[in-house]
Amino acid sequence: MAVQVLVQRELPLGGVLEGLAGGVAADGGLAVTEVGDDLFEGLKSLTYLKLDWWFNIRRLPESIFSKTPNLAVLTMNEASSLEGLPDGIFSSLSNLNTTSLRSCNLASIPPMSFAAASTSLKIVDLSNNK
C-alpha cells in the first residue's frame, strides 16, 4: 500500500522518489516523466501496485518490475502519455493475476508480454487504448 501512497503524492520527496525524473506539478502532484529501474527496490513482498493517473509518464524501463516478483495485481490506468511498453516489462511477474492498462494510449502490446504469468493471469483490461 505504501507505493499507492507514493503515486498519490503523500510521501516526502527523496528515498524511493529518487528514482523519479520530474518534479512536483503546480497542483501538488508528481510531474513524473520517467522512472528508474530501481524504483521498487526492496519491495520484494509487494503484491498490489496501483500506478493510476501517471499522466506524464512517457517511458518505463524494461526491468521496472524485476524487484517485485510477488506482484499479483497491477493497475496503471490513465497513463495517457505512455509511448509504449518495452519488451519483457512483465517477464518477472509470474504471479500476476490481474492487470489493468486502461486508457494508456497504447497502440500495441509487445508479443509474449504476459507469458511469465500464463498460468496465473485471470484479468487483463486494455480498454480505451488505440
URBELSUL-V219880 format. One line per field, one symbol per residue. ss: DSSP state (H for helix, E for strand, C for the rest). phi: phi as a letter, one per 20 degrees, with the letter a starting at -180 (. if undefined). psi: psi as a letter, one per 30 degrees, with the letter a starting at -180 (. if undefined). Layout:
ss = ???
phi = ???
psi = ???
This chain:
ss = CHHHHHHCCCCCCCHHHHHEECCECCCCCECCCEECCCCCCCCCCCCEEECCCCCCCCECCCCCCCCCCCCCEEECCCCCCCCCCCCCCCCCCCCCCEEECCCCCCCCCCCCCCHHHCCCCCEEECCCCC
phi = .ffgfgfdldeffolgffeddqadfgeneeeedbcefdgdgndgegdccddfmegefdccfgegefecfegdccdbemefefeqdfgmfdfedfdfdcbccfldmeebdggmgdffdfedfdccddfldf
psi = feeeeefghfkkklbeffgkkbaklegflkhkflllfgegkghefkfkkjhlhiefkekkkegegfgifgkekkkhlgiffkflklkgegfgifgkekkkhkhggkflkkkgegefgfffkekjjglha.
